[in-house]
Amino acid sequence: MRVLQISKTLGPDCGIALFARSLQTHLRAGGIEVDTADCPSLSKKHDLLLVQHHVELFTDNEVASLAAGTDAPVVLFAHSECSAGAFQYLDGFVFMCPGMIVSTHKPVHTFLHPAWTPQSLEDRATLRHEFGLPEKRLIVGSNGFLKFERQFVEIVEVLLPEARRSGWFLELITSPWRIDSPGELSRLEGLCMREQRHFRFHHGYLDAATLNRRLQACDVLWCWTGAPSAPCASGAISDQYASGTRVLAADKQQHRHVLGLPNTVAAPDALVPFLDCLLEELRMCPRQRHDPSPVSWGNCISGLIAFLCRVANGWNGPSIGLRQ
């Protein structure tokens, strides 16, 4: 089967573009022929059009135009809520969060947000030596897009006095969000300069393996936001679970695919109760590790491939097979 994947922001290192590249790699490994472009190209015949969709990237008219420009079935891969106005033009939907769509008669596949996972977990002391982290101190970390609703600055400011008293070290890794949160970057850089013995901050995209190994080096991770539950899965919490490190996460819809797994702790929605929960977790600090494979691409991709093949075959039509 030949798939043309459309990722409108393919050039920059943004979240959807990075996801589309990873998806292409794993679909190809599963026997699907995939081309990825930032706009449709009909120079090659394809059996299915897969659109990486966000409501701020595509209007209903643009979705309709994509569907009108091809005879192949069109599947929308949703990274946000979708307008019902686009449903009539589509042949199927992929969502990374259950309940993201209320109802449709079109085929739907739930693809829980996967992450790069290691073949085996590495020795923490070795990783800390490699990354210049303190080898014998408790390290608490987090990662994710740098945006106001993650409240990284507020959390770090509360944890730093505790870190000084107890000898903890804070490791924060963020990446650019498509909309800037003015002042957040400079505030975190300032905290890093003043608190070098207790806080390290990295801003920028890391390759999946490096991010995973840096999260493996931590004893406890947090994934929290004060924003309302979102109808799309969190890549940050998948990355964290993929490290095998214990995770404390807000009890939100976008985290549910991980909160039911071993070695995760659900934290309250409000900031102060969350911080109390995190501080208690750090005082107990069981430093447990877990098998990260439930969020691996290999564990998730086969169901998606089967779904795409069924849509390309008209659900009950003549069979279009995988590349041998």
N, C-alpha and C positions, 0 to 999 in steps of 0.2 A: 504494500500500500504506500502511496505517495501523498505526503501531507505538506501543504504550504502553511507555515506559521507566520502570522502577522504580529509583530511587536513594534508599535509605533515609536517607542523611545529606544530603539535598538542601539543607537550610537553611544549615549552616555552610560556611565556605570550606575544606573538607577535600579531600584529593586525589581521592577517588572522585566527590564531588559536582562538582568542577571539571571532571573528565574527562567526566562525564555531560552537562554543559552544552555542552562543546565537541563531543562526539559528536552531540548533538541538532542543533547548528548545521550540521555537515557532512553529516549524513544529510538534513536538509531541503534543503541546497544540491544534493544528489544526487537529489532528487525523491521522497524518503520523507516522508510526513506523520508527525510525531513529537510526542507529548505526553509530558512527563516529570513524574513525581509521586513523593512519598516513600512512598506506599502505593497499592495498586490502586484504580482507580475504574472501575466498569463503566457509567458514565453515557454513555460514548461507545463505539461498537463499534470494535474494533480487530482487525487481522489477525494480529498477533503481539505477544507480551509479552516484552520484553527486560529481564532482571533484572541490575543491576549488583551482583555478588555478592562478598562476602568472608566467610570462614568465621566471623569474629567478629561479623558483622552478621546472618546468617541461620542458623537451625537447619534441619536436614533437614525437620522438621515444618512450618516456615514456608514452605519451598520447596514442599512438598507442598500446603499450603493455597493458595498462589498458583496452582499448576497446577489445583487442583480448582475454583477460582473463575472460570475462563475456559474457553471452548471453543476459544480460539485456541492455536496452538503456543507453547511457552515455550522461550526461548533464554536460557541462563545465560552472562553475560559475567563471566569469572572474574578476580578480582584476588588470589586466593590459591589454594592447593590446595583441592580440593573433596572432600567425603565421598562415597564411592560410594553411600551410602544415598539420596542425592538423585537419582541418575542416572535411576532408573525413571520419575520424574515429568516429565522434560524431553525436549524434541524436538531440541535442538542445543546446542552449546557454542562459545564464542569464547574463545580464550586469546591472551595477548600474549607468550608464551614457548614455543617448541617443546619438546615433551616434558613439558608441564605435567600432562598426563593420560596415564596409562600405556596404557589401552585402553578403548574403548567402541564399541559398534556404532552409536551415535548420530552424526549429522553433526557434524564438528568443523572450525572455521576458525581459523587462526593469523593474528592481526592484530598485527603488530609495532608496538610502542608509537610512535605518531606525536607530532609536536610542531609548534608554530607556527613557520613558516619565513618569512623576509623575501623579497620579490621580488628584492632584490639586497643584497649586503653593503655596509655604509657605511664611510666613511673612519674609521679608528681614532682619529686625532688629533682629528677633529671630535667624535666620540662622547666622548672623554675630557674635552674642554673642556666639553661639555654636562653631563656627570655629575660634574664636579669631581675628576677623576682626574689624576694626573701624566701629562703628555703624552709625555715622553721617557724614561720609566723602564720597565723590564720589569714587566709586570703578570701575576701568576699568580692564578687565581681558581677558585672552585668554588661549587656551589649544591646544595640538596637539603633534605630534611626534617631537622630538628634532633633527632637521637637518638643515643644512646651509640655504637651500632655504626658510625656514620660517622666517629667519632674526630676530629671537626673540631678540638677543643681540642688534642689531642696533636699533630696535624699542624701546626697554626699555631704551637705553641710550639717545634717543631723548626725550622720555616722562618724564624721571626723573626730569630734571630741571623744566618742566612745573608742574609736580606733587608737587615739593617743593614750587613753587610760589603759586599754587592754592589750595594746601592741598589735592590733590588727593592721592589715594592709588592704586598700581598696583598689581594684583594677576595673577601669571602665573603658569600653571600646564602643565607639559610636560611628555611624556613617551618615553622610548627608541625606537629608530628606528633600523632596522636590520643591518644597516651600520652606524658605529660611525661617528660623525662629530667632529673631534679632537678639543679640546679647548672650544667648546660651553658650555659644562656643567660647567667647572671651571670658565669661565667668568661670567656666570649667578649666580653661587654660590658666587663669589666675590662681584658682585653688590648687592646681597641680604645681605651679611654681612655688607657692607658699608652703605646701605640705608634701614635699618630695619624699619624706621618710614614711609617709602613710598613704599616699594617693598617687596613682599613675593614670594618665588619660591619653588615649589614642583616638584620633578622629580621621576617618578615611576608610575606604573599602579594603578589607583583607581577603585574600583568597580563602576558600572554604576550609581547606586543611589547616592553614595557619590559625584562623579564627578558632577552629575546633580545638587545636592543641593548646591555645592560650586559655580557653575556657576550661579545658581539662586540668590545668594547673591550679585552678581555684578550688576552695573547699566548699563554698556555698555560692549559689547564683540567685539574683532576684530578677523577676520580670514583672514590672508593675506599671500601671497607668491609672491616673485619676479620671480619664475620659470614660464616657458610658461604654458599655459593651458594644463591640463592633461586629458586623455580620461577615467578617472575612478573617481567615485564620492568621495567626501571628507567626511570621518566619523567625522572629527573635527567640521565641520560646522553643521552637523546633531546633534551632541551632544550639540552644542551651541544653536541651535534653540529649541531643546528639553527642555531647561531650562526656556523658556519664556522670556529671557532677550533680549533686543534690540541688533542686530548684524550688524556690519559693515564688509563687506567682499569684497575681490578682485573680480572683474568682470571676472571670469574665468569659463571655461567649467565645472570643477569639482564642482563648487558652484551653478550651475544654478538651481538645484532642490530645492534650498532654496531661491535664490535671487528673485524669483517671488512671495514669500509669504509675508504676512504683517509683518511690523516691522523690515524689513531688509533694509540695505542701500548698494548700489553697490559703491565700491571705485575704484579709478584708478589703473592701472597696475604698474606704476612707484612708487618708494619708497617715494620720496619727496611729490608728489601730494597726495599719500595715507595718509601720516602723516598729511598734511594740512587738509585733509578731516576728519581724526580722531580727530584732535585738535578742529576743528570747531564743530564736533558732541559733543565733551565733553563740550565745552563752552555752547552749547545749552542745552544738557543733558535733554531730555524729560522724561527719566526713564520709558519709556513705557514697558508694558509687553503684551504678546500675548498668544494665545492658542497654545500649542506645538503639539497637536494631529496630524497635517498633516505628521509629520515625525515618528510617533509611529509605532512600530512593528505591532500592531493590525490593523493599517490602511493600511499596506503594504503587510501582509503575505498571505491574502486570494487569491490574484491574482497569487502569486507564487505557492501556493498549487494547484490551478486549472491548471496552466501550467505544473507542474511536473506530475500531474495525466494524462493529455492529452498526454504527451510524453511517459509515461509508458504504456499507452493504445495503443501505435502505432499511435497516433493522431486520428485515427478513428477505432481502434481495439476494442476488448472485454474489458468491463469496469473492472478496478481494483479500488475498493472503499477505503474510509477512514476507519480507526479503529473506531468502535462505542464506 
